[in-house]
Amino acid sequence: MGNAEYLNRPDETGSETETLREKLRDYYGTAMTGGFPTAVIDLGRVETMSDEELRREAEKNGIR
């Protein structure tokens, strides 16, 4: 499964908010270890984002 397929997989865990939070953790964690160390800042922000902020951030990054 490619990264885009993984990040856009259907919600299997229940809460949409927690699913988006998990997908964004994966997205920024991968970016951080893939040569973009400043992604750690975004990774930290994901933990404190509201439901609406998570939805906007996911949309901005093409994550459904």
C-alpha positions in Angstrom: 0.0 0.0 0.0 1.5 3.4 -1.0 1.7 6.3 1.4 -1.3 8.2 -0.3 -3.4 5.1 -0.2 -2.5 4.5 3.5 -3.3 8.1 4.5 -6.6 8.1 2.7 -7.8 4.7 3.9 -11.3 4.5 5.4 -11.8 5.2 9.0 -11.5 1.8 10.8 -10.8 3.0 14.4 -14.1 4.8 15.2 -13.5 8.5 16.0 -13.0 10.7 12.9 -10.9 13.1 15.0 -8.6 10.5 16.3 -8.2 8.9 12.9 -7.2 12.3 11.4 -4.8 12.9 14.3 -3.2 9.5 13.7 -2.9 10.1 9.9 -1.4 13.5 10.5 1.1 12.0 13.0 2.1 9.5 10.4 2.3 12.2 7.7 4.5 14.5 9.7 6.5 11.7 11.3 7.4 10.4 7.9 8.3 13.8 6.7 10.5 14.4 9.8 12.4 11.1 9.3 12.5 11.6 5.5 14.7 14.7 5.6 12.4 17.4 6.8 13.3 17.8 10.5 11.2 20.9 11.0 8.1 18.7 10.5 8.6 17.9 14.3 7.0 21.3 15.0 3.9 20.3 13.0 4.0 16.9 14.6 3.8 18.5 18.1 1.0 20.8 17.0 -1.2 17.9 15.9 -1.5 16.8 19.6 -3.2 20.0 20.6 -5.3 20.8 17.6 -9.1 21.0 17.9 -11.4 18.9 15.7 -11.8 21.7 13.3 -8.1 22.4 13.1 -7.4 18.8 12.4 -9.9 18.7 9.6 -8.4 21.8 8.0 -4.8 20.6 8.4 -5.7 17.2 6.9 -7.5 18.9 4.0 -4.5 21.2 3.4 -2.3 18.1 3.1 -4.7 16.0 1.0 -5.6 13.6 3.8 -9.2 12.4 4.0 
